[in-house]
Amino acid sequence: MITVNGLSKRFGAFPALKGIDLDVRDGEFLALLGPSGSGKTTLLRIIAGLEFPDAGRVEFNGEDVTGLKVADRKVGFVFQHYALFKHMTVADNVAFGLSVRRRGQRPPKAQIRARAEELLELVQLGGLGHRYPAQLSGGQRQRVALARALAVEPQLLLLDEPFGALDAKVRKDLRRWLRQLHGRMGLTSIFVTHDQEEALELADRVVVMDRGAIEQVGTPEAIYMAPESAFVSDFVGESNSLPVTVTGGRAHLFDRPIDVALNGAIDGAARLAFRPHDVSVCGERVGCLPLLVTGVYRSGGEWRIEGEVAGIDRTIEIDVSAAHPAPDIGTRLGVRIERARLFQTGEQP
Ligand SMILES: Nc1ncnc2c1ncn2[C@@H]1O[C@H](COP(=O)(O)OP(=O)(O)OP(=O)(O)O)[C@@H](O)[C@H]1O
């Protein structure tokens, strides 16, 4: 539905976007995920028509919209800070987009009122149309903002950290509800977040961005289970990282060979990345990584163990079942890395 090609944008000398290519499918819920300053909002604003690129193009259904202004793109927006009009009732806020349409395109007043009431029902705020924004909770206000965005029947819904200002519980409820609404209404939605949990839970596909470029696009499973770069591996989910050397087609952690798929890495320095739960405890046998326990924490049904890898000055975190007694601080454990990924760092050995 949306095609973005070779999009670049500078602010002064600063390259905020560097040649972005992206396809968004019809009906898709897409997350733009990345650290602060990675260019997520800039990309969203260019897709919306609130900002214009220096190079590249944006197409909606095959039509070039790169030069079109926001009003001509049929997009709905929801931003982090509820930009509701304080002096207007909730119903008037929802009706706003329709009531400011040019004469000729503007529905009759009664129809606008009915549509606002219908949308308030949809976001589960039926009967609250007469209130003012100040008389609502944060979560309710954000739902009003959504109803307002949907009032103009957008072909595309754009959300910029829509739940950023809400507390964790409300945030979770609201995003599940949004996911259902998205499906029910057959919307295509793009949302910006720096919260990986939110992106992984909500999106059909996640676009991971770093410094103005796309690092990886994929399903949440692919992003989490098969990160394609050290950046994605570090940014999404918890990850340990150990310096290794690849020689003769095998990875070595200080002289010991370790069994791990090479991922295309050639001889030289590399980083071994693995999740805390991708290890097993294996005693003192050969092939096990010696770990000195420096901290033990309960995390759900597991022990999160923090330890120093003997021989190198590195701390890692591993999860072991709380069915076993917790190891004491100062004891030594053997650890086998069951699943890991290797990323070439480009340095020579
Ligand atoms: N209007 C502007 N003028 C100058 N620099 C800007 C402007 N808008 C954005 N930038 C810069 O471009 C970079 C990308 O900003 P952008 O808002 O797209 O990042 P982001 O990934 O959405 O970050 P955040 O999560 O903090 O919102 C940042 O370094 C920002 O300072």
The ligand as an SDF file (V2000), in Angstrom:
LIG
                    3D

 31 33  0  0  0  0  0  0  0  0999 V2000
   13.0730   20.0420   12.7410 N   0  0  0  0  0  0  0  0  0  0  0  0
   14.2880   19.5930   13.0460 C   0  0  0  0  0  0  0  0  0  0  0  0
   15.3810   20.3790   13.0110 N   0  0  0  0  0  0  0  0  0  0  0  0
   16.6080   19.9080   13.2750 C   0  0  0  0  0  0  0  0  0  0  0  0
   16.8650   18.6370   13.6350 N   0  0  0  0  0  0  0  0  0  0  0  0
   15.8340   17.8030   13.7110 C   0  0  0  0  0  0  0  0  0  0  0  0
   14.4890   18.2250   13.4150 C   0  0  0  0  0  0  0  0  0  0  0  0
   13.6780   17.1490   13.5670 N   0  0  0  0  0  0  0  0  0  0  0  0
   14.4770   16.1280   13.9260 C   0  0  0  0  0  0  0  0  0  0  0  0
   15.7580   16.4920   14.0150 N   0  0  0  0  0  0  0  0  0  0  0  0
   16.9030   15.6290   14.3450 C   0  0  0  0  0  0  0  0  0  0  0  0
   16.8710   14.4930   13.5180 O   0  0  0  0  0  0  0  0  0  0  0  0
   17.1720   13.3060   14.2530 C   0  0  0  0  0  0  0  0  0  0  0  0
   16.0530   12.3200   14.1150 C   0  0  0  0  0  0  0  0  0  0  0  0
   14.9430   12.7900   14.8320 O   0  0  0  0  0  0  0  0  0  0  0  0
   13.6150   11.9790   14.9980 P   0  0  0  0  0  0  0  0  0  0  0  0
   12.6560   12.7920   15.7840 O   0  0  0  0  0  0  0  0  0  0  0  0
   13.1730   11.4830   13.6790 O   0  0  0  0  0  0  0  0  0  0  0  0
   14.1220   10.7450   15.8620 O   0  0  0  0  0  0  0  0  0  0  0  0
   13.2960    9.6600   16.6630 P   0  0  0  0  0  0  0  0  0  0  0  0
   13.9000    8.3660   16.3110 O   0  0  0  0  0  0  0  0  0  0  0  0
   11.8390    9.8190   16.4160 O   0  0  0  0  0  0  0  0  0  0  0  0
   13.6520   10.0110   18.1460 O   0  0  0  0  0  0  0  0  0  0  0  0
   12.7350   10.0480   19.4670 P   0  0  0  0  0  0  0  0  0  0  0  0
   12.4930    8.6350   19.8310 O   0  0  0  0  0  0  0  0  0  0  0  0
   13.6160   10.7470   20.4450 O   0  0  0  0  0  0  0  0  0  0  0  0
   11.5090   10.8130   19.1230 O   0  0  0  0  0  0  0  0  0  0  0  0
   17.4230   13.7590   15.6830 C   0  0  0  0  0  0  0  0  0  0  0  0
   18.8110   13.8360   15.8950 O   0  0  0  0  0  0  0  0  0  0  0  0
   16.7880   15.1190   15.7640 C   0  0  0  0  0  0  0  0  0  0  0  0
   17.4740   15.9280   16.6740 O   0  0  0  0  0  0  0  0  0  0  0  0
  1  2  1  0
  2  3  1  0
  2  7  2  0
  3  4  2  0
  4  5  1  0
  5  6  2  0
  6  7  1  0
  6 10  1  0
  7  8  1  0
  8  9  2  0
  9 10  1  0
 10 11  1  0
 11 12  1  0
 11 30  1  0
 12 13  1  0
 13 14  1  0
 13 28  1  0
 14 15  1  0
 15 16  1  0
 16 17  2  0
 16 18  1  0
 16 19  1  0
 19 20  1  0
 20 21  2  0
 20 22  1  0
 20 23  1  0
 23 24  1  0
 24 25  2  0
 24 26  1  0
 24 27  1  0
 28 29  1  0
 28 30  1  0
 30 31  1  0
M  END
$$$$
